């Protein structure tokens, strides 16, 4: 008798669950249909991957934007503090001073390229600090973005990206497309991708240049590591979103 009771206890819950499911089958059908339609939509932020449901697009874009904003805050705060200390100490410079400034910037760029550290986090942090220092120097001495874009030095091009990120302007996308197609260093590509995101967020990319910008980001995927690939995807999404906004405004 005890065995029979135990058997009944074991099978009671599955039968109860089945009975409840049977009574509410219409409600479940509606829920599943709504979820299926949502996932099938081109505008959804939910996708079905090998590991099940993934709410990926929104999360990736949000993470990338937060990362970009964090670098923005650190960089701009540092620049503002330094400018306040200087208090307009620099005036018009003569040709000799200009040469010294150019040499000093080249030394900063060379120092950036020489950064080595076996610890990835510390190496990236050191490179980001070098980018901030170069951006500060550029802004303090009134070095134009156009001048930076003429260089083939990847340290200088990194400083161009950092300066664009601090103060994005409409002409900056032309400078990036002109000068940044042949960079090879992953960190430089990473910072250029962030600068592109900043321009897209501010709607500073002309409509006719969107495809060229997307093509540039796509070329950066060659040889990219996981961190750069994630950044490139986020920047691509941001650029496409900016393009769609312009399309919607014109319709």
N, C-alpha and C positions, 0 to 999 in steps of 0.2 A: 504493500500500500504506500509506504514511504517513497518507493522508487517512482510510483505513478505520480505522486504529488510533485516530486522533483522534475519529472518530465514535463508536467503541465506548466510548472513555473518557468521552465526553460523556453517553451514554445509560446507562452502567452504573449510576451512582449512583441515578437515579430508579427504575430497575427493581429495584435492590437494596432501596431503601426501601419500594417497593410490596410486594415479596416478604415483607419483615419485617412490614409492617403486616398483610398477609394472614394470616401465621402467628399473629399476636397479636390478631386482630380481636375475639375473645371477651373478652379482658382489657380492650381499649379500650371495648367496649360497656358493661362493668360500670363502668368509671371515669366514662364520660359519663353513664350512668344515675344514678350516685350524685351527681354534680355537679348534674345537672338537678333531682333531687329536693331537694337542698340549697337551690338557688336558689329553687325553687317554694315552699319552706316560708315561712309567715308570720313565723316567728321568726328568719329568716336575717338576717345582717348583710351579705350579698352581694346586690347588685342588678345587673340588666343595664340599662345606660343607652345613650345614643346613642354614647358613646365606649367601649363594651365593658363588661367586668366592673368593678364599683366596690364596694370594701369601704368603704361610706360611713358607716353609722350609728354603728358603734363608734368610728371615727376622729373623727367630728364630736363625739360625746359626750365622748370622751377629751380632745380639744383644748379644748372648752368648760369641762370640769371643771378642767383644768390652769390655764386662764386665770383661772377663778374663784378657785382656790386661791392663785394667785400674788398676786392683788389682796388676798385675805384675809390672807395672810402679811404683805404690806407694810403693810396698814392696821392689823392687830392689833399688829404689832411697834411701829409708830409710837405707837399709843395707849398700850401698856404702858410704853414708855420715858418718854413724857410724864407718865404717872401716877406713875411712880417719882420723877421730878424734883419733881413737885408735893408728894408725900409728905403727902397729906391737908391741903394748905394751905387748901383751901376748907372753910368751915363753913357753918352755916345762914345763909341770906341773907334780908335784909329786902325789903320791897316795892320800895324804890328800886333796890337791887342787882338785883332780878329784872327791872326795867324796863331797866336798863343791859345786862344779859345778853341780853335779847330784842333790843335794838337792835343789839348787837354781832353776834348771829347773823344778823340781817337784812342787815347790811353784808357779812358773809361770803357770804351767798346772792346779794346784788346783784353782788358781785365775781365770783362764779362765772358769772352770766349775761353779764357784760361781757367775758369772755375771748374774744379774737379772735387768730387766727393762721392765715396762709394755708397753713402746713404742717400737714397732717392729723395726723401723728404727734405733733407738738409740742403741737397744740391739745388732743388727747385726753389727753396726759400732764398738761397744765396743769389740765384739768378733773378728772382723777382725783385730782390733788394737792389741789385745792380740796375735793373730796368728803371726803378723809381729814381735812383740817383742820377741816371742819365736824363730822364725826363725833367727833373728839377734843374739840372745844369742847362739843358736846352732852353727852358722857359726863362730862367734867370738871365741868360745872355742873349735872348731874342733870336735864337737860331731858327730859321724857317723850316717848316716841314718839307718845302720844295727842295731845300738844300740836302736834307737827310735822304730824300727819295732818289737823289742822284748817285748815292753810294752803292757799291756792291758789297760792302762790309756788313756781315749779318748782325754784328753788334750794333751798328748804326741803324739798321733796319728794325732791330728790336726797339731801339729808342724811338723810332718813328711810330711804331705801334703803340708804345706806352704813352707818347705824347698825344696821339689821336684819341686814345682811350680817355685821357684826362680832359681834353678839349676837342670833341668831335666837331668837324665842320663838313659842309657839303662837298668841297673839293677833295676831301681826304680819300674817298673811294677811288678817284682817278690816280692818286699817288700810290695807293696799295696795288692797284692793277698794273701800274707802270713798273713798279720796282720790286714787288714781292713774289713774283712767279717762280723765281729760281732759288729761293731759300731752301736749305737742306736740314738745318737743325730743328729738332722736334719742338724745343721750347720756343724758338722764334716763331714757328708756325702756330703754336698754341696761342701766343700773345697776339699774333696777327688775326687769328680767328676770333679772339675776344674783341679786338678793335672793330672787326667787321660786324660783330653782334651789336656793339654799341652804336654804330652807324645805322644799322637796321632798326634798332629800338627807337632811335630818334627820327626815323623816316628820312634819312639823309642819303639814301641810295636812289639815284635816278632810275626810273622804270626801265630804260633801255640798257642798263648795266647789270640788271639782276642776273641774267644768264651767265655773264662773264664772271660775276662774283661767285656764283654757285659752281661754275667750272673750276675756278681757282681753289675753292674749298675741297672739291672732289680730287684735284691733283695732289693735295696734301695728304690724302689717305694712303698713298703709296709709301710703304715702309713705316707707317704710323704705329705707335704702341696703343694699348687699350685706352690710356688716359687721353691721348690726342684724338683718337677715333671718337670717343664720347664727346669731347669738346667740338669736333668738326660736325658731328651730327646735330648737336644743340645749336650751333651757329647756323647750320643749313636750315633747320626748322625755323629759327628766328628770321632769317632772310626770306624764306618762303611766306611766313606769316605777314611780314611787312609788304611783300609784293601783293598778297591777297587783299590787304587793306587798301592798297592803291587801286586795285581792280574794282573793289566794292565801291570806292568813292567815285570812280569814273562811270559806274553803271547807274 
